[in-house]
Amino acid sequence: MGDYANLYKRLLNELGCNPREDSSLPNVRLPEGHSWNYVKKLGEGGEGTAHLWAHVDSNQKIVEHIVIKNTTVRNQQLVEGRWLELYIQQRLAPHGSTDACTVPILAAEQIPGYGRKEWRTYMHYYGKGDFRDIILGHTVVRPLPEPFLWFVFYRLAKALVDMSEEWRKSDESVVVHRDIKPANILMGSPGSLGKDEDYIAYPPAYLGDFGLAYLTSNDNSWVKKLDCGTRGYYPPELRSEPMPLNIQRRPPGSEANVWQVGETMLVAMMGGKHPGDGPQGHVYRNTTHWRHLIENGQWSGYSRDLIELAESCVKYDMDLRPPPMDILVSIKGFMPEHDDGMNRWGTLSWIKAQSSKIDGSLLDEDAQHEDAGHETGAGVSTAAGAKRKASGPPTMPPDAKRSKAETALRRRLVTVATEIKGHRPKLHADDEGFSLRQTLKLIYRNEDSMFDPETFFDAADPGPIKFLELGPTANDDTKKVKTREIDGVVYIDDDDG
């Protein structure tokens, strides 16, 4: 059966019917009058091909963007009726969640006409690509801003805690991701957490791609999981090389995730390069081998707190690495010392507060100027519509003051949004305080055409995660998934090859 199935798949590929290229309409129920518009193919990798769709209303106004990833299920183990990757990601980022730091899978269905390993997954659109894209957009001259790195570190630490704690309530298992790296950290659009949330100027990080992940509970096959993932990001305990005699090899848990997050942060500080020059493994047994890079290399501009916290995560002996919750607590303690004001810069309440202060002083200055002109006979006339008190300077009527303040506020909102986009706005004379230093801005290699400074602050804040309701075809297909059981573990039955 398998040979015939493989022959059938090859024939389909020759005919241009590759399941990864499937771009049929999303099988999602929409309100009457709404529709889907295909936007573009986002990319292709070893795990699948991603396509971007726009949900539009009856006036062709975009309601939301959805990414459909056509993928081949690698680990076909089923848990609670879902293959393991789907189960883990929906458990970490469940329906109704408002603070997930991992990528949620909103829905999944089999691709009709192909084997049972070929699936479509529905996910949010992450407008800034992945962390690797952002890292490579920076240079020694313009390294990544430290406040941004703390923000990324913070969200990855929250993901570490979730992977460590979510299952402990029941069976004490943890998630071992095995492939944490910059390319698997997706970056949402700035402001997508809310227009008054901290670090609005920076894209929030989401840990994704759990295709190689496994749960530690009742799993005695961890030795088979060595050397999986991406070379350069294998923790020592997940590499097949011999361990030092003084370190005992044992099944890894959260320690492996911690190592990969620490390595990711070090790579980010090095502009995409791995720290050290020696063979992989030697570098991390002898940290002094790359210590000079802290003083002379790209790390030289970063704080000792950031460097040493990341360094603590890549200790060769996993017993010496800090647990996820300790990392998160440390980051929370360090962030206020190193945020350079970016925690609140650009938030809606910050803009309104700053604008209110400026408008108040400007109105006072205008009044003093007009009064001085009147007293000296300089010919300054009362503006049309302005009311003059029996004594003292002319004042603007309340409606005029309000209109002036609203105009200034609107201008400043657009100015800040333009700064967030990474562009340099043309500043009004009164708005110097709303500019952002170039060294605190991110450089994006790819322009986000859907980021509009004019409407940035008009967009509604996100609600909780909502899983999508698929159409009847998808539901029927999902119910027909055949399974088989091996040693008490349920898998998708891949009898078609």
FIFIZA-18783 format. One line per 8 residues: number of its first residue (from 1); for each residue x, y, z of C-alpha. Coordinates in steps of 0.02 Angstrom, whole numbers, plus 50000, padded with zeros to 5 digits. Example, Ala and Ser with C-alpha at 12.3 -4.5 7.8 and 13.67 -1.06 7.14 Angstrom:
2
1> 50615,49775,50390 ~ 50684,49947,50357
***
This chain:
497
1> 50000,50000,50000 ~ 50142,50118,50044 ~ 50227,50100,49873 ~ 50065,50141,49782 ~ 50035,50290,49896 ~ 50210,50358,49865 ~ 50189,50335,49678 ~ 50023,50428,49689
9> 50105,50571,49783 ~ 50246,50584,49657 ~ 50119,50590,49516 ~ 50024,50729,49605 ~ 50184,50827,49627 ~ 50225,50810,49442 ~ 50052,50876,49403 ~ 50081,51025,49517
17> 49969,50955,49654 ~ 50092,50970,49798 ~ 49994,50976,49963 ~ 50111,51111,50025 ~ 50056,51222,49881 ~ 49873,51197,49920 ~ 49793,51369,49928 ~ 49610,51322,49929
25> 49492,51436,50025 ~ 49504,51431,50214 ~ 49371,51314,50280 ~ 49310,51439,50410 ~ 49131,51497,50433 ~ 49115,51685,50406 ~ 48970,51806,50434 ~ 48855,51832,50286
33> 48933,51948,50158 ~ 49110,51918,50219 ~ 49240,51827,50115 ~ 49422,51773,50103 ~ 49552,51854,49991 ~ 49715,51765,49954 ~ 49861,51883,49988 ~ 50025,51793,49957
41> 50137,51646,49995 ~ 50239,51690,50148 ~ 50376,51561,50135 ~ 50427,51380,50133 ~ 50538,51278,50247 ~ 50570,51103,50307 ~ 50411,51105,50409 ~ 50290,51165,50275
49> 50228,51309,50170 ~ 50134,51460,50238 ~ 50001,51559,50145 ~ 49926,51726,50200 ~ 49739,51758,50187 ~ 49635,51914,50224 ~ 49461,51903,50298 ~ 49363,52050,50225
57> 49189,52116,50259 ~ 49054,52161,50132 ~ 49143,52327,50098 ~ 49309,52238,50066 ~ 49379,52308,50227 ~ 49505,52192,50308 ~ 49441,52115,50470 ~ 49593,52006,50507
65> 49735,51910,50427 ~ 49755,51723,50447 ~ 49904,51614,50402 ~ 49873,51438,50340 ~ 50022,51323,50352 ~ 50020,51163,50250 ~ 50127,51042,50346 ~ 50177,50861,50361
73> 50149,50798,50538 ~ 50317,50736,50601 ~ 50271,50664,50771 ~ 50107,50572,50741 ~ 50077,50530,50923 ~ 49898,50576,50972 ~ 49851,50653,51139 ~ 49669,50685,51177
81> 49627,50661,50994 ~ 49756,50787,50929 ~ 49929,50754,50861 ~ 50062,50803,50987 ~ 50117,50970,50911 ~ 49937,51030,50897 ~ 49897,50969,51073 ~ 50047,51057,51151
89> 50021,51224,51063 ~ 49835,51229,51099 ~ 49867,51185,51280 ~ 50000,51321,51301 ~ 49894,51452,51209 ~ 49714,51398,51240 ~ 49551,51472,51181 ~ 49514,51624,51289
97> 49695,51659,51338 ~ 49751,51841,51341 ~ 49935,51825,51388 ~ 50007,51681,51286 ~ 50190,51693,51236 ~ 50184,51542,51122 ~ 50105,51533,50949 ~ 49925,51471,50959
105> 49856,51352,50828 ~ 49679,51414,50800 ~ 49619,51262,50703 ~ 49682,51114,50603 ~ 49616,51001,50467 ~ 49680,50867,50351 ~ 49717,50919,50172 ~ 49586,50827,50069
113> 49653,50701,49944 ~ 49821,50672,50026 ~ 49892,50558,50160 ~ 49841,50570,50340 ~ 50004,50659,50384 ~ 49963,50811,50275 ~ 49873,50946,50374 ~ 49828,51129,50366
121> 49848,51232,50524 ~ 49770,51403,50551 ~ 49870,51535,50644 ~ 49880,51721,50675 ~ 49983,51829,50559 ~ 50145,51892,50638 ~ 50184,52050,50541 ~ 50369,52066,50585
129> 50425,51894,50531 ~ 50541,51803,50649 ~ 50677,51851,50772 ~ 50813,51796,50651 ~ 50754,51924,50522 ~ 50766,52063,50650 ~ 50937,52008,50713 ~ 51010,52005,50538
137> 50942,52179,50503 ~ 51063,52252,50630 ~ 51250,52281,50627 ~ 51394,52321,50743 ~ 51359,52505,50708 ~ 51173,52483,50746 ~ 51156,52333,50862 ~ 50990,52278,50933
145> 50931,52399,51068 ~ 50952,52326,51242 ~ 50773,52369,51298 ~ 50709,52265,51152 ~ 50820,52117,51202 ~ 50753,52124,51379 ~ 50575,52124,51310 ~ 50612,51970,51203
153> 50701,51884,51348 ~ 50551,51921,51460 ~ 50426,51842,51341 ~ 50536,51691,51310 ~ 50554,51669,51498 ~ 50364,51671,51514 ~ 50357,51536,51380 ~ 50486,51436,51478
161> 50378,51446,51633 ~ 50223,51393,51536 ~ 50313,51242,51462 ~ 50375,51195,51635 ~ 50218,51225,51738 ~ 50064,51194,51628 ~ 50063,51004,51649 ~ 50129,50996,51827
169> 49955,51012,51897 ~ 49915,50839,51832 ~ 50057,50725,51781 ~ 50217,50821,51822 ~ 50275,50819,51641 ~ 50358,50965,51554 ~ 50376,51011,51371 ~ 50549,50992,51295
177> 50546,51098,51137 ~ 50714,51042,51061 ~ 50716,51176,50926 ~ 50714,51347,51010 ~ 50809,51465,50896 ~ 50783,51640,50824 ~ 50697,51574,50666 ~ 50564,51488,50773
185> 50523,51644,50872 ~ 50388,51740,50780 ~ 50370,51928,50803 ~ 50200,52010,50811 ~ 50168,52187,50755 ~ 50212,52326,50877 ~ 50057,52374,50975 ~ 49972,52207,50943
193> 49963,52173,51130 ~ 49866,52335,51155 ~ 49895,52520,51129 ~ 49931,52551,51312 ~ 50038,52397,51347 ~ 50221,52413,51393 ~ 50353,52411,51254 ~ 50228,52461,51121
201> 50372,52515,51008 ~ 50437,52337,50993 ~ 50362,52179,50918 ~ 50312,52048,51047 ~ 50397,51878,51033 ~ 50304,51713,51021 ~ 50388,51544,51030 ~ 50326,51431,50890
209> 50358,51271,50793 ~ 50336,51132,50919 ~ 50356,50997,50786 ~ 50503,50916,50876 ~ 50435,50942,51051 ~ 50390,50802,51169 ~ 50319,50780,51344 ~ 50433,50705,51476
217> 50297,50604,51565 ~ 50303,50417,51536 ~ 50436,50443,51403 ~ 50587,50329,51416 ~ 50646,50355,51237 ~ 50736,50521,51266 ~ 50903,50447,51212 ~ 50830,50428,51036
225> 50798,50616,51036 ~ 50982,50667,51032 ~ 51053,50778,50895 ~ 50879,50833,50841 ~ 50838,51012,50798 ~ 50961,51137,50729 ~ 51150,51118,50736 ~ 51223,51250,50849
233> 51071,51250,50962 ~ 51087,51074,51035 ~ 51102,51082,51225 ~ 51247,50974,51288 ~ 51127,50843,51358 ~ 51040,50827,51189 ~ 51202,50802,51093 ~ 51270,50628,51062
241> 51449,50673,51107 ~ 51518,50597,51268 ~ 51486,50693,51428 ~ 51629,50737,51547 ~ 51658,50604,51681 ~ 51602,50721,51820 ~ 51432,50752,51737 ~ 51302,50615,51733
249> 51188,50607,51582 ~ 51005,50601,51629 ~ 50839,50638,51543 ~ 50826,50825,51511 ~ 50678,50931,51559 ~ 50659,51120,51566 ~ 50848,51135,51576 ~ 50861,51100,51389
257> 50737,51239,51350 ~ 50833,51358,51463 ~ 50996,51322,51373 ~ 50919,51357,51202 ~ 50841,51521,51259 ~ 51009,51575,51333 ~ 51098,51529,51172 ~ 50967,51624,51071
265> 50996,51781,51174 ~ 51185,51767,51157 ~ 51168,51744,50969 ~ 51058,51899,50962 ~ 51188,52001,51055 ~ 51320,51938,50933 ~ 51220,51992,50781 ~ 51175,51816,50728
273> 51343,51732,50762 ~ 51368,51595,50890 ~ 51481,51648,51034 ~ 51658,51581,51026 ~ 51766,51506,50892 ~ 51801,51330,50955 ~ 51709,51169,50913 ~ 51530,51161,50972
281> 51532,51095,51149 ~ 51707,51154,51194 ~ 51648,51334,51191 ~ 51520,51301,51326 ~ 51630,51197,51439 ~ 51757,51337,51449 ~ 51664,51502,51449 ~ 51826,51601,51462
289> 51858,51548,51282 ~ 51735,51680,51224 ~ 51741,51797,51374 ~ 51848,51922,51275 ~ 51702,51951,51158 ~ 51608,52037,51299 ~ 51741,52171,51310 ~ 51793,52188,51128
297> 51651,52124,51020 ~ 51472,52166,50987 ~ 51424,52131,51167 ~ 51526,52278,51227 ~ 51375,52394,51225 ~ 51262,52281,51328 ~ 51243,52279,51516 ~ 51330,52153,51625
305> 51160,52102,51693 ~ 51097,52049,51522 ~ 51257,51958,51473 ~ 51276,51864,51636 ~ 51093,51811,51645 ~ 51103,51740,51468 ~ 51270,51660,51510 ~ 51196,51574,51663
313> 51071,51486,51550 ~ 51205,51399,51446 ~ 51301,51315,51587 ~ 51365,51149,51523 ~ 51301,51057,51677 ~ 51113,51073,51669 ~ 51100,51064,51859 ~ 51187,51234,51866
321> 51062,51323,51754 ~ 50928,51431,51837 ~ 50750,51364,51831 ~ 50624,51456,51721 ~ 50537,51548,51861 ~ 50702,51613,51931 ~ 50747,51680,51758 ~ 50580,51769,51744
329> 50597,51846,51917 ~ 50774,51905,51876 ~ 50718,51984,51713 ~ 50576,52076,51800 ~ 50701,52145,51924 ~ 50827,52200,51793 ~ 50710,52275,51663 ~ 50673,52440,51752
337> 50860,52474,51765 ~ 50890,52449,51579 ~ 50729,52495,51487 ~ 50789,52672,51443 ~ 50610,52733,51462 ~ 50547,52615,51326 ~ 50427,52525,51441 ~ 50302,52668,51428
345> 50365,52772,51282 ~ 50236,52781,51144 ~ 50092,52706,51241 ~ 49924,52791,51224 ~ 49919,52855,51403 ~ 50099,52919,51389 ~ 50060,53016,51230 ~ 49904,53091,51306
353> 49995,53141,51465 ~ 50140,53220,51371 ~ 50023,53307,51250 ~ 49919,53377,51392 ~ 50073,53451,51475 ~ 50132,53532,51313 ~ 49962,53601,51263 ~ 49940,53680,51433
361> 50106,53773,51422 ~ 50075,53825,51242 ~ 49908,53901,51285 ~ 49987,53999,51427 ~ 50126,54061,51312 ~ 49999,54113,51179 ~ 49900,54210,51307 ~ 50055,54298,51374
369> 50113,54341,51198 ~ 49944,54414,51150 ~ 49935,54512,51312 ~ 50109,54584,51286 ~ 50066,54637,51109 ~ 49908,54723,51167 ~ 49997,54819,51306 ~ 50141,54878,51194
377> 50030,54926,51049 ~ 50118,54802,50935 ~ 49961,54783,50833 ~ 49919,54604,50887 ~ 49733,54590,50860 ~ 49615,54475,50949 ~ 49586,54319,50846 ~ 49417,54304,50765
385> 49298,54219,50882 ~ 49407,54246,51035 ~ 49327,54321,51188 ~ 49406,54460,51288 ~ 49385,54474,51474 ~ 49346,54643,51553 ~ 49530,54651,51599 ~ 49677,54539,51554
393> 49729,54445,51395 ~ 49608,54374,51267 ~ 49568,54191,51291 ~ 49514,54058,51168 ~ 49340,53991,51192 ~ 49333,53814,51267 ~ 49285,53736,51101 ~ 49435,53814,51014
401> 49553,53754,51151 ~ 49482,53579,51139 ~ 49497,53580,50950 ~ 49678,53637,50957 ~ 49722,53505,51086 ~ 49636,53367,50986 ~ 49726,53419,50826 ~ 49893,53417,50915
409> 49856,53248,50996 ~ 49809,53172,50830 ~ 49969,53237,50751 ~ 50073,53165,50891 ~ 49989,52995,50879 ~ 50039,52986,50696 ~ 50214,53047,50739 ~ 50239,52911,50869
417> 50168,52777,50755 ~ 50288,52832,50617 ~ 50432,52816,50740 ~ 50372,52642,50788 ~ 50368,52591,50606 ~ 50553,52635,50599 ~ 50538,52792,50494 ~ 50592,52968,50537
425> 50440,53083,50540 ~ 50441,53267,50500 ~ 50422,53341,50673 ~ 50313,53489,50716 ~ 50404,53619,50820 ~ 50301,53573,50973 ~ 50332,53385,50958 ~ 50518,53362,50989
433> 50480,53264,51147 ~ 50392,53129,51046 ~ 50543,53082,50940 ~ 50636,52920,50970 ~ 50825,52903,50968 ~ 50887,52804,50818 ~ 50985,52687,50932 ~ 50822,52633,51015
441> 50734,52595,50851 ~ 50731,52427,50765 ~ 50787,52403,50586 ~ 50667,52297,50484 ~ 50735,52215,50328 ~ 50562,52192,50256 ~ 50437,52335,50253 ~ 50268,52294,50330
449> 50148,52366,50202 ~ 50000,52335,50318 ~ 50070,52450,50455 ~ 49986,52619,50431 ~ 50039,52758,50552 ~ 49881,52856,50511 ~ 49768,52719,50581 ~ 49887,52633,50703
457> 49805,52700,50861 ~ 49629,52681,50789 ~ 49639,52492,50781 ~ 49547,52398,50917 ~ 49650,52312,51050 ~ 49658,52123,51033 ~ 49537,52014,51127 ~ 49570,51839,51195
465> 49627,51698,51082 ~ 49481,51626,50985 ~ 49494,51456,50905 ~ 49415,51453,50733 ~ 49258,51356,50694 ~ 49295,51255,50538 ~ 49166,51209,50408 ~ 49079,51041,50402
473> 49204,50966,50281 ~ 49349,50992,50399 ~ 49251,50928,50547 ~ 49202,50771,50452 ~ 49381,50740,50396 ~ 49449,50760,50570 ~ 49325,50636,50640 ~ 49383,50507,50513
481> 49565,50505,50569 ~ 49617,50324,50594 ~ 49730,50280,50738 ~ 49840,50139,50797 ~ 49914,50102,50968 ~ 50093,50049,51003 ~ 50151,50014,51181 ~ 50005,50112,51250
489> 50038,50266,51141 ~ 49910,50316,51008 ~ 49971,50373,50837 ~ 49893,50429,50673 ~ 49876,50273,50566 ~ 49982,50310,50413 ~ 49932,50156,50313 ~ 49936,50258,50154
497> 50122,50285,50161
***
